[in-house]
C-alpha cells in the first residue's frame, strides 16, 4: 500500500509466514514434500502435499481493494497461521503495549481490526475477516514487530485482507524529496547513472 501524501516505498500491511504456519503440526514451508503452484486470471493456486491423506490447497485472489486467501483440505485439520506486521498500535480496540513479549489472546473472533502508525507517513488500518471463528494470539515481538497466531480446526477457511492509510500533510519540499529517494524513481535513474559512469570510465581509459 502506498501513502496518499507522498510516493514512499510500499507499506506492508501483513505478512503470512509459511515457515511458522502449520497444519497438524507440520510447517507449510519445511514439512511439505511437494508444492505445486499455478495461476490463472491473476489468481494464484498453491497445493501443499504432506502425505497421502494430508493436502492443503491455498488460493490467493487479489482485487483492487482486497486480497482473499482461501485454505481448503479434504478433512478437518488443526491449523496455526502465523501473520506478522509492523507499527501496530491497537487490535480490536485493545492497545498493543510496546514491551517485548506482551501477549493478548482473543477467542472466537471473526475479525482482526489493526491500527498502525508509520512515523512521518500517517495512520492506517488493516482488517482481517475470517469465514469461521478463530482464536488469535497477538504477541509484541519487538518495538515495531507484532506476530498474530490464528488457530482453528476446520476443512476450509477464507481470510479477506483490506486496509487503508490516512496520510499526514507534508510540505512541497518533503514531497519532492520523497519522490527523489523513492525506489520507483531509483529504478529509472539507476540504469542512467550506470550508463554515465560506464561512459566516463571508457573516456578515461581512452585518454590513458
BALOBA-1460 file (C-alpha; in Angstrom, 3 decimals):
// residues 208
<rec num="1" residu="x" x="0.000" y="0.000" z="0.000"/>
<rec num="2" residu="x" x="1.264" y="3.483" z="-0.898"/>
<rec num="3" residu="x" x="0.640" y="6.527" z="1.281"/>
<rec num="4" residu="x" x="-1.533" y="9.153" z="-0.446"/>
<rec num="5" residu="x" x="0.590" y="12.109" z="0.683"/>
<rec num="6" residu="x" x="3.840" y="11.055" z="-1.000"/>
<rec num="7" residu="x" x="5.257" y="8.297" z="-3.134"/>
<rec num="8" residu="x" x="7.088" y="6.465" z="-0.381"/>
<rec num="9" residu="x" x="8.018" y="2.828" z="-0.810"/>
<rec num="10" residu="x" x="5.047" y="0.453" z="-0.222"/>
<rec num="11" residu="x" x="3.860" y="-0.020" z="3.347"/>
<rec num="12" residu="x" x="3.491" y="-3.675" z="4.356"/>
<rec num="13" residu="x" x="0.062" y="-4.439" z="5.817"/>
<rec num="14" residu="x" x="0.523" y="-8.093" z="6.777"/>
<rec num="15" residu="x" x="2.980" y="-10.901" z="6.097"/>
<rec num="16" residu="x" x="1.774" y="-14.526" z="6.080"/>
<rec num="17" residu="x" x="4.682" y="-16.664" z="7.283"/>
<rec num="18" residu="x" x="4.635" y="-20.139" z="5.711"/>
<rec num="19" residu="x" x="7.720" y="-21.123" z="7.691"/>
<rec num="20" residu="x" x="5.985" y="-20.779" z="11.039"/>
<rec num="21" residu="x" x="2.434" y="-21.606" z="9.895"/>
<rec num="22" residu="x" x="1.443" y="-25.247" z="10.454"/>
<rec num="23" residu="x" x="-1.294" y="-27.779" z="9.760"/>
<rec num="24" residu="x" x="-1.480" y="-30.700" z="12.187"/>
<rec num="25" residu="x" x="1.924" y="-29.519" z="13.444"/>
<rec num="26" residu="x" x="3.591" y="-29.644" z="10.006"/>
<rec num="27" residu="x" x="5.236" y="-26.495" z="8.665"/>
<rec num="28" residu="x" x="3.916" y="-25.404" z="5.256"/>
<rec num="29" residu="x" x="7.441" y="-24.457" z="4.201"/>
<rec num="30" residu="x" x="9.666" y="-27.069" z="5.809"/>
<rec num="31" residu="x" x="7.498" y="-30.207" z="6.013"/>
<rec num="32" residu="x" x="5.562" y="-30.330" z="2.731"/>
<rec num="33" residu="x" x="7.411" y="-32.737" z="0.459"/>
<rec num="34" residu="x" x="5.846" y="-31.275" z="-2.682"/>
<rec num="35" residu="x" x="4.456" y="-27.844" z="-3.516"/>
<rec num="36" residu="x" x="2.534" y="-27.315" z="-6.763"/>
<rec num="37" residu="x" x="1.887" y="-23.766" z="-7.977"/>
<rec num="38" residu="x" x="-0.250" y="-22.485" z="-10.836"/>
<rec num="39" residu="x" x="-2.075" y="-19.290" z="-11.726"/>
<rec num="40" residu="x" x="-4.941" y="-18.052" z="-13.843"/>
<rec num="41" residu="x" x="-6.657" y="-14.653" z="-14.165"/>
<rec num="42" residu="x" x="-4.319" y="-13.150" z="-11.556"/>
<rec num="43" residu="x" x="-5.305" y="-15.871" z="-9.072"/>
<rec num="44" residu="x" x="-2.515" y="-17.947" z="-7.517"/>
<rec num="45" residu="x" x="-3.123" y="-21.607" z="-6.610"/>
<rec num="46" residu="x" x="-0.732" y="-23.457" z="-4.285"/>
<rec num="47" residu="x" x="-1.049" y="-27.109" z="-3.222"/>
<rec num="48" residu="x" x="0.958" y="-28.280" z="-0.200"/>
<rec num="49" residu="x" x="1.318" y="-32.058" z="-0.151"/>
<rec num="50" residu="x" x="2.380" y="-33.506" z="3.216"/>
<rec num="51" residu="x" x="1.320" y="-37.126" z="2.750"/>
<rec num="52" residu="x" x="-1.307" y="-39.443" z="1.345"/>
<rec num="53" residu="x" x="-4.137" y="-38.047" z="3.469"/>
<rec num="54" residu="x" x="-2.874" y="-34.534" z="4.120"/>
<rec num="55" residu="x" x="-3.013" y="-31.971" z="1.319"/>
<rec num="56" residu="x" x="-3.857" y="-28.300" z="1.700"/>
<rec num="57" residu="x" x="-4.777" y="-26.021" z="-1.179"/>
<rec num="58" residu="x" x="-4.263" y="-22.283" z="-0.888"/>
<rec num="59" residu="x" x="-5.920" y="-19.807" z="-3.235"/>
<rec num="60" residu="x" x="-4.845" y="-16.151" z="-3.341"/>
<rec num="61" residu="x" x="-7.232" y="-13.763" z="-5.112"/>
<rec num="62" residu="x" x="-6.232" y="-10.085" z="-5.276"/>
<rec num="63" residu="x" x="-8.586" y="-7.295" z="-6.283"/>
<rec num="64" residu="x" x="-8.379" y="-3.511" z="-6.318"/>
<rec num="65" residu="x" x="-9.150" y="-3.118" z="-2.610"/>
<rec num="66" residu="x" x="-8.866" y="-6.577" z="-1.030"/>
<rec num="67" residu="x" x="-6.928" y="-9.835" z="-1.113"/>
<rec num="68" residu="x" x="-8.696" y="-13.127" z="-0.389"/>
<rec num="69" residu="x" x="-6.669" y="-16.059" z="0.950"/>
<rec num="70" residu="x" x="-8.558" y="-19.363" z="0.984"/>
<rec num="71" residu="x" x="-7.386" y="-22.629" z="2.587"/>
<rec num="72" residu="x" x="-9.046" y="-25.933" z="1.636"/>
<rec num="73" residu="x" x="-8.400" y="-29.510" z="2.764"/>
<rec num="74" residu="x" x="-10.275" y="-32.790" z="2.333"/>
<rec num="75" residu="x" x="-10.662" y="-33.306" z="6.097"/>
<rec num="76" residu="x" x="-10.866" y="-31.015" z="9.130"/>
<rec num="77" residu="x" x="-7.356" y="-30.265" z="10.373"/>
<rec num="78" residu="x" x="-5.832" y="-28.136" z="13.119"/>
<rec num="79" residu="x" x="-4.213" y="-25.006" z="11.682"/>
<rec num="80" residu="x" x="-1.924" y="-22.373" z="13.163"/>
<rec num="81" residu="x" x="-1.465" y="-19.492" z="10.747"/>
<rec num="82" residu="x" x="1.260" y="-17.015" z="11.680"/>
<rec num="83" residu="x" x="0.775" y="-13.452" z="10.465"/>
<rec num="84" residu="x" x="3.190" y="-10.595" z="11.118"/>
<rec num="85" residu="x" x="3.012" y="-6.834" z="10.776"/>
<rec num="86" residu="x" x="4.813" y="-3.676" z="11.815"/>
<rec num="87" residu="x" x="3.959" y="-0.471" z="13.620"/>
<rec num="88" residu="x" x="0.670" y="-1.772" z="15.062"/>
<rec num="89" residu="x" x="-0.732" y="0.233" z="17.961"/>
<rec num="90" residu="x" x="-4.177" y="-1.365" z="18.524"/>
<rec num="91" residu="x" x="-6.017" y="-4.596" z="17.744"/>
<rec num="92" residu="x" x="-9.808" y="-4.831" z="18.075"/>
<rec num="93" residu="x" x="-9.688" y="-1.716" z="20.203"/>
<rec num="94" residu="x" x="-7.036" y="-3.045" z="22.613"/>
<rec num="95" residu="x" x="-3.705" y="-1.181" z="22.788"/>
<rec num="96" residu="x" x="-0.647" y="-3.240" z="21.893"/>
<rec num="97" residu="x" x="1.850" y="-2.372" z="24.580"/>
<rec num="98" residu="x" x="5.411" y="-1.619" z="23.486"/>
<rec num="99" residu="x" x="7.024" y="-4.044" z="25.942"/>
<rec num="100" residu="x" x="8.563" y="-7.035" z="24.162"/>
<rec num="101" residu="x" x="6.647" y="-10.248" z="24.850"/>
<rec num="102" residu="x" x="3.304" y="-8.522" z="25.535"/>
<rec num="103" residu="x" x="0.573" y="-11.051" z="24.700"/>
<rec num="104" residu="x" x="-3.155" y="-10.649" z="24.057"/>
<rec num="105" residu="x" x="-5.489" y="-13.630" z="23.433"/>
<rec num="106" residu="x" x="-8.791" y="-13.192" z="21.567"/>
<rec num="107" residu="x" x="-11.153" y="-16.172" z="21.273"/>
<rec num="108" residu="x" x="-13.995" y="-16.934" z="18.850"/>
<rec num="109" residu="x" x="-13.491" y="-13.863" z="16.714"/>
<rec num="110" residu="x" x="-14.258" y="-13.295" z="13.044"/>
<rec num="111" residu="x" x="-12.303" y="-10.077" z="12.574"/>
<rec num="112" residu="x" x="-8.960" y="-8.582" z="13.470"/>
<rec num="113" residu="x" x="-9.034" y="-4.797" z="13.213"/>
<rec num="114" residu="x" x="-5.472" y="-3.485" z="13.335"/>
<rec num="115" residu="x" x="-4.372" y="0.119" z="13.675"/>
<rec num="116" residu="x" x="-0.838" y="1.044" z="12.639"/>
<rec num="117" residu="x" x="1.099" y="4.288" z="12.597"/>
<rec num="118" residu="x" x="4.110" y="4.955" z="10.391"/>
<rec num="119" residu="x" x="6.149" y="7.943" z="11.549"/>
<rec num="120" residu="x" x="6.093" y="10.750" z="9.033"/>
<rec num="121" residu="x" x="3.597" y="8.910" z="6.814"/>
<rec num="122" residu="x" x="0.316" y="8.566" z="8.671"/>
<rec num="123" residu="x" x="-2.109" y="6.283" z="10.484"/>
<rec num="124" residu="x" x="-3.771" y="3.342" z="8.797"/>
<rec num="125" residu="x" x="-5.999" y="0.354" z="9.412"/>
<rec num="126" residu="x" x="-5.803" y="-3.253" z="8.318"/>
<rec num="127" residu="x" x="-8.780" y="-5.583" z="8.663"/>
<rec num="128" residu="x" x="-8.620" y="-9.374" z="8.519"/>
<rec num="129" residu="x" x="-12.029" y="-11.058" z="8.128"/>
<rec num="130" residu="x" x="-12.336" y="-14.805" z="8.782"/>
<rec num="131" residu="x" x="-15.053" y="-17.087" z="7.402"/>
<rec num="132" residu="x" x="-15.173" y="-19.069" z="10.669"/>
<rec num="133" residu="x" x="-14.486" y="-18.118" z="14.302"/>
<rec num="134" residu="x" x="-10.810" y="-18.348" z="15.208"/>
<rec num="135" residu="x" x="-8.551" y="-17.929" z="18.214"/>
<rec num="136" residu="x" x="-5.943" y="-15.216" z="17.791"/>
<rec num="137" residu="x" x="-2.863" y="-14.710" z="19.948"/>
<rec num="138" residu="x" x="-1.208" y="-11.333" z="19.489"/>
<rec num="139" residu="x" x="2.436" y="-11.080" z="20.588"/>
<rec num="140" residu="x" x="4.629" y="-7.980" z="20.570"/>
<rec num="141" residu="x" x="7.969" y="-9.328" z="19.332"/>
<rec num="142" residu="x" x="9.826" y="-6.018" z="19.400"/>
<rec num="143" residu="x" x="9.029" y="-2.330" z="19.423"/>
<rec num="144" residu="x" x="7.687" y="-2.330" z="15.863"/>
<rec num="145" residu="x" x="7.065" y="-6.038" z="15.089"/>
<rec num="146" residu="x" x="3.865" y="-7.859" z="16.070"/>
<rec num="147" residu="x" x="3.005" y="-11.532" z="15.471"/>
<rec num="148" residu="x" x="-0.542" y="-12.901" z="15.292"/>
<rec num="149" residu="x" x="-1.116" y="-16.650" z="15.643"/>
<rec num="150" residu="x" x="-4.521" y="-17.621" z="14.244"/>
<rec num="151" residu="x" x="-5.776" y="-21.079" z="15.278"/>
<rec num="152" residu="x" x="-8.781" y="-23.053" z="14.035"/>
<rec num="153" residu="x" x="-9.922" y="-26.619" z="13.335"/>
<rec num="154" residu="x" x="-11.843" y="-26.981" z="10.083"/>
<rec num="155" residu="x" x="-11.700" y="-28.026" z="6.435"/>
<rec num="156" residu="x" x="-11.931" y="-24.540" z="4.980"/>
<rec num="157" residu="x" x="-11.032" y="-21.002" z="5.935"/>
<rec num="158" residu="x" x="-11.063" y="-17.800" z="3.952"/>
<rec num="159" residu="x" x="-9.286" y="-14.637" z="5.065"/>
<rec num="160" residu="x" x="-10.051" y="-11.283" z="3.491"/>
<rec num="161" residu="x" x="-7.373" y="-8.621" z="3.847"/>
<rec num="162" residu="x" x="-8.177" y="-4.961" z="3.342"/>
<rec num="163" residu="x" x="-6.650" y="-1.730" z="4.514"/>
<rec num="164" residu="x" x="-6.125" y="1.951" z="4.041"/>
<rec num="165" residu="x" x="-3.902" y="4.743" z="5.308"/>
<rec num="166" residu="x" x="-4.672" y="8.380" z="6.049"/>
<rec num="167" residu="x" x="-1.541" y="10.274" z="5.162"/>
<rec num="168" residu="x" x="-0.334" y="13.242" z="7.144"/>
<rec num="169" residu="x" x="0.114" y="16.564" z="5.399"/>
<rec num="170" residu="x" x="3.614" y="17.155" z="4.119"/>
<rec num="171" residu="x" x="5.316" y="20.214" z="2.690"/>
<rec num="172" residu="x" x="6.027" y="20.538" z="-1.013"/>
<rec num="173" residu="x" x="9.750" y="20.197" z="-0.260"/>
<rec num="174" residu="x" x="9.164" y="16.915" z="1.635"/>
<rec num="175" residu="x" x="7.010" y="15.634" z="-1.192"/>
<rec num="176" residu="x" x="9.692" y="16.370" z="-3.785"/>
<rec num="177" residu="x" x="12.374" y="14.815" z="-1.572"/>
<rec num="178" residu="x" x="10.303" y="11.682" z="-1.096"/>
<rec num="179" residu="x" x="9.972" y="11.307" z="-4.849"/>
<rec num="180" residu="x" x="13.725" y="11.759" z="-5.352"/>
<rec num="181" residu="x" x="14.585" y="8.951" z="-2.934"/>
<rec num="182" residu="x" x="11.619" y="6.810" z="-3.882"/>
<rec num="183" residu="x" x="12.618" y="3.345" z="-5.063"/>
<rec num="184" residu="x" x="10.402" y="3.542" z="-8.134"/>
<rec num="185" residu="x" x="12.263" y="6.629" z="-9.337"/>
<rec num="186" residu="x" x="15.541" y="4.973" z="-8.397"/>
<rec num="187" residu="x" x="14.694" y="2.078" z="-10.704"/>
<rec num="188" residu="x" x="14.573" y="4.582" z="-13.556"/>
<rec num="189" residu="x" x="17.679" y="6.526" z="-12.532"/>
<rec num="190" residu="x" x="19.983" y="3.589" z="-11.815"/>
<rec num="191" residu="x" x="20.363" y="2.486" z="-15.477"/>
<rec num="192" residu="x" x="21.020" y="6.124" z="-16.471"/>
<rec num="193" residu="x" x="23.639" y="6.530" z="-13.747"/>
<rec num="194" residu="x" x="25.239" y="3.221" z="-14.724"/>
<rec num="195" residu="x" x="25.413" y="4.372" z="-18.357"/>
<rec num="196" residu="x" x="27.026" y="7.694" z="-17.376"/>
<rec num="197" residu="x" x="29.582" y="6.002" z="-15.128"/>
<rec num="198" residu="x" x="30.419" y="3.446" z="-17.826"/>
<rec num="199" residu="x" x="30.816" y="6.179" z="-20.452"/>
<rec num="200" residu="x" x="33.088" y="8.261" z="-18.218"/>
<rec num="201" residu="x" x="35.181" y="5.195" z="-17.434"/>
<rec num="202" residu="x" x="35.538" y="4.403" z="-21.144"/>
<rec num="203" residu="x" x="36.544" y="8.002" z="-21.951"/>
<rec num="204" residu="x" x="39.099" y="7.954" z="-19.144"/>
<rec num="205" residu="x" x="40.515" y="4.657" z="-20.387"/>
<rec num="206" residu="x" x="40.792" y="6.057" z="-23.946"/>
<rec num="207" residu="x" x="42.777" y="9.040" z="-22.664"/>
<rec num="208" residu="x" x="45.140" y="6.730" z="-20.806"/>
